[in-house]
């Protein structure tokens, strides 16, 4: 009986090889994609409560249309790899 997002399996190949233990896409592709976008200095992506989340650090003078960025991400990587919630921070010039 599954509980708290963990699945039980008996070690049979059919249980281990079909992705039953991990239905989530890898976050590294999304992070890499976001980090290559204009104006983005850094990006981190993770799952929280089953939703893909992202934290973006933008250049202090960058103008970024987040809606378009997420639409491009969904188009290029697929809907499952596009973050649903994005937190944005500006670069702190005192840290450079």
N, C-alpha and C positions, 0 to 999 in steps of 0.2 A: 504494500500500500504506500504510494508516494506521500511524502510529508515535507513541507517547507521547501519545495522545489528540488528535493533529492529523489532520485529514482532508485528502486531496488532492482537488482539483476542477479541472476544465478551464475554468471560467468560464461554462458553460452555465447558462441561467436555471433549469433543473430542479435543478441542483446547489445553486444559491444560494438559491432560494426555498422550499425544503422543510424548512428547519431542520437540514440535515445538518451544518452547521458548529457549531451551538450547541444541544445538546439540553437544557441546564440551564435551569430557570425562573429568572427574575430574582430576585435576593435582596431588592430594595427593598421589595416588598410584605410579605415576612416581617418585615423590620426594622420597618417602619411598624406592622404588626400588634402585634408584641411590645412596641414602645415605648408603645402605648396601653393596655397591660394594667396593672391596679392593682398598685402596688408596684414596677413597673419604671421605673427612672430613665433607663436607656439600654440599647440593644441593638445589636449588630453581628452580621451574618450573612455567611458566606462558604462557599466550597467548598474542601474539603481531601481529597485522595485520592478524589474522586468522591462524598463524603458532605457533606450540608449541616450546617454547624456554626453554633452561636450562642454569643455571649458576652452575658450579662445582668448589668447592674449594678442591684441591688435597694436600695431604701430600707433604711436600717440597722435599722428596726423592722418591716419588712414580713414578713408570713407568706404565702408563695406555695407552692402545691402544684404543683411542676414537672410532674408526670405529667399532672395535669388541664390545665395550661396547654398542654402539647404536644398533648394530645388535642383540645382546642378549636382549636388552630392547624391541625391536620390536618383537622378537620371543616370549619372555616371557609374555609381556603385550599386544601385538598387535600393528600393525603399527600406529594406531591413537594415541597411548599413548607414542610413541617414539619421543623425541625432534628432530626437523629438523635442528635447529641451536643450537650449544653448545658453550658457552663462558667458558674458563678455567682460573682459577687463582691458583697460588701456595700459600700455607700457608705462612704467614708472621711470621718468627720465633721470631720477636720482640714482637708479641702479645701474646706469650705463657708465 
